[in-house]
Amino acid sequence: MISTPSTLSVPAAPARPLMRRWFVPRATERDAAFRERSIRIAIGIFIVALMLSFISTTFIFGAPLTLISLPSLSIALLIFCGLAIWAVSTEHLLLAGWLLVMAPLVGATGLVLLIAESGSYAIIGLPAFMVIAPFAAMILPRSTIIPISIIGAIIYSIAQFVLFPTSYQTVIGTGNAAPVVVQVFILLMVESAVLRQLRVEFDARLDVMALSIQQSEQSKREAEIARQNAERADKAKSQFLSTMSHELRTPLNAIIGYDEAMIGGMVGEFEAEQMRLLKNIQHNSRRLLALINDVLDLSKIESGSLEIYLAPMSPKRVIRETVESLRSLADEKHIALETTIADDVPELILSDSKKLQQIIVNLLSNSIKFTEQGGVYVNVTVVNQDTWQLTVRDTGIGMPANAPEYIFEPFRQVDGTDTRKYKGTGLGLSIVKRLVESLSGTIRVDTHIGSGTVFTVTLPRVNIPEMHLEDNPIVKSMSLN
């Protein structure tokens, strides 16, 4: 950790502009946040419009500031906006919504009074009343849309009958304002009914979206819980396999040891049939030990406890010795086992010889098991100055074209039925792939049914000079966890 002098201070992140911060809702619940954002936007629009109205009527057109005038009406509505700002700031969203709906209602009423004072035709005040229903639909509960529209229609109707008893005579030829009032009332009711239905549809879709989001979040939580449970179960499985593998190897090694002592004649001579049975015991015990070792290796790899020890090694010697140790398996099936090593393969490289041996043993054992005629051929070459390549080719039964997609998975085999001809756990190739990757290499497989299989392992090449190994800094660091 790096400490800084106390005199230095970390500059704070630049604050958002006041205008931008105003439009950000403080509510955390989604519906409340939507309503709050709508109210904040409406307040902002109201304030800007009222300020422009006040400035233009007062300073441009010179309207007097009287009790009933456009400037005084603008000031009254600004007061409503101020109260709405206070309500929003104190998280009283419903009160803020009512204040914003009352503002256009008061404004429309004041506008009608101004029209009556000027002696104009009062129907031009209708648009001001029609604004009330959209505001109610946007920021208030939908149950208030129709009642607020009725209140606006009643106020407008009273204004027509009380303030304009004769203004219709010069326009429609009659002193009766009832027809116009009825039409306006119907218009406002239709508007409020349509807006309410739209609000119902909007709320329904919003509920569906909220339910979908809730289900998605629930699914994510359940998936995370399932993932954690699976990780714990996998870890417990790996620990169990590791423990059981160690416990099983102890008595099995004792069985193999006693059997070798009996075959070696340490307890007397045995007849030919008895010797055959003892060798069968040894063969099957070693086979069982190999399976247990595979399970132990896989559990180490999955638990992350596999250790890689880098040390100078001769790839030529390791490959030849490992291949020769498996020659008896090929001889039993009367197939060839040949090794070709290119001259430019370095004598010494930095790698893990035991892991390399295990890779070769598993690949060769797999190839020999599935080859009945022909043979298994090992070829070692240098790809470039950074990598070298080990190829194991057989003339066996081959695999389907899609086999490379799954043969490196644990416990997977091409033929997974109980009646399959070739037995095994399906761990060998999975372990090979994990070991190759642990050595920072890659493995590729090319195969076709009836034409054999080719495994190509590419590993990094770090050359070690043959002389003065003790002075090489790479050799001094002999292990990598």
Rosetta blueprint (number, residue, H / E / L):
1 M L
2 I L
3 S L
4 T L
5 P L
6 S L
7 T L
8 L L
9 S L
10 V L
11 P L
12 A L
13 A L
14 P L
15 A L
16 R L
17 P L
18 L H
19 M H
20 R H
21 R H
22 W H
23 F L
24 V L
25 P L
26 R L
27 A L
28 T L
29 E L
30 R H
31 D H
32 A H
33 A H
34 F H
35 R H
36 E H
37 R H
38 S H
39 I H
40 R H
41 I H
42 A H
43 I H
44 G H
45 I H
46 F H
47 I H
48 V H
49 A H
50 L H
51 M H
52 L H
53 S H
54 F H
55 I H
56 S H
57 T H
58 T H
59 F H
60 I H
61 F L
62 G L
63 A L
64 P L
65 L L
66 T L
67 L L
68 I L
69 S L
70 L H
71 P H
72 S H
73 L H
74 S H
75 I H
76 A H
77 L H
78 L H
79 I H
80 F H
81 C H
82 G H
83 L H
84 A H
85 I H
86 W H
87 A H
88 V H
89 S H
90 T L
91 E L
92 H L
93 L H
94 L H
95 L H
96 A H
97 G H
98 W H
99 L H
100 L H
101 V H
102 M H
103 A H
104 P H
105 L H
106 V H
107 G H
108 A H
109 T H
110 G H
111 L H
112 V H
113 L H
114 L H
115 I H
116 A H
117 E H
118 S H
119 G L
120 S L
121 Y L
122 A H
123 I H
124 I H
125 G H
126 L H
127 P H
128 A H
129 F H
130 M H
131 V L
132 I H
133 A H
134 P H
135 F H
136 A H
137 A H
138 M H
139 I H
140 L L
141 P L
142 R H
143 S H
144 T H
145 I H
146 I H
147 P H
148 I H
149 S H
150 I H
151 I H
152 G H
153 A H
154 I H
155 I H
156 Y H
157 S H
158 I H
159 A H
160 Q H
161 F H
162 V H
163 L H
164 F L
165 P L
166 T L
167 S L
168 Y L
169 Q H
170 T H
171 V H
172 I H
173 G L
174 T L
175 G L
176 N L
177 A L
178 A H
179 P H
180 V H
181 V H
182 V H
183 Q H
184 V H
185 F H
186 I H
187 L H
188 L H
189 M H
190 V H
191 E H
192 S H
193 A H
194 V H
195 L H
196 R H
197 Q H
198 L H
199 R H
200 V H
201 E H
202 F H
203 D H
204 A H
205 R H
206 L H
207 D H
208 V H
209 M H
210 A H
211 L H
212 S H
213 I H
214 Q H
215 Q H
216 S H
217 E H
218 Q H
219 S H
220 K H
221 R H
222 E H
223 A H
224 E H
225 I H
226 A H
227 R H
228 Q H
229 N H
230 A H
231 E H
232 R H
233 A H
234 D H
235 K H
236 A H
237 K H
238 S H
239 Q H
240 F H
241 L H
242 S H
243 T H
244 M H
245 S H
246 H H
247 E H
248 L H
249 R H
250 T H
251 P H
252 L H
253 N H
254 A H
255 I H
256 I H
257 G H
258 Y H
259 D H
260 E H
261 A H
262 M H
263 I H
264 G L
265 G L
266 M L
267 V L
268 G L
269 E L
270 F L
271 E L
272 A H
273 E H
274 Q H
275 M H
276 R H
277 L H
278 L H
279 K H
280 N H
281 I H
282 Q H
283 H H
284 N H
285 S H
286 R H
287 R H
288 L H
289 L H
290 A H
291 L H
292 I H
293 N H
294 D H
295 V H
296 L H
297 D H
298 L H
299 S H
300 K H
301 I H
302 E H
303 S H
304 G L
305 S L
306 L L
307 E L
308 I E
309 Y L
310 L L
311 A E
312 P E
313 M E
314 S L
315 P H
316 K H
317 R H
318 V H
319 I H
320 R H
321 E H
322 T H
323 V H
324 E H
325 S H
326 L L
327 R H
328 S H
329 L H
330 A H
331 D H
332 E H
333 K H
334 H L
335 I L
336 A E
337 L E
338 E E
339 T E
340 T E
341 I E
342 A L
343 D L
344 D L
345 V L
346 P L
347 E L
348 L L
349 I E
350 L E
351 S E
352 D L
353 S H
354 K H
355 K H
356 L H
357 Q H
358 Q H
359 I H
360 I H
361 V H
362 N H
363 L H
364 L H
365 S H
366 N H
367 S H
368 I H
369 K H
370 F L
371 T L
372 E L
373 Q L
374 G L
375 G E
376 V E
377 Y E
378 V E
379 N E
380 V E
381 T E
382 V E
383 V L
384 N L
385 Q L
386 D L
387 T E
388 W E
389 Q E
390 L E
391 T E
392 V E
393 R E
394 D E
395 T L
396 G L
397 I L
398 G L
399 M L
400 P L
401 A L
402 N L
403 A H
404 P H
405 E H
406 Y L
407 I L
408 F L
409 E L
410 P L
411 F L
412 R L
413 Q L
414 V L
415 D L
416 G L
417 T L
418 D L
419 T L
420 R L
421 K L
422 Y L
423 K L
424 G L
425 T L
426 G L
427 L L
428 G H
429 L H
430 S H
431 I H
432 V H
433 K H
434 R H
435 L H
436 V H
437 E H
438 S H
439 L L
440 S L
441 G L
442 T E
443 I E
444 R E
445 V E
446 D E
447 T E
448 H L
449 I L
450 G L
451 S L
452 G L
453 T E
454 V E
455 F E
456 T E
457 V E
458 T E
459 L E
460 P E
461 R L
462 V L
463 N E
464 I L
465 P L
466 E L
467 M L
468 H L
469 L H
470 E H
471 D H
472 N L
473 P H
474 I H
475 V H
476 K H
477 S L
478 M L
479 S L
480 L E
481 N L
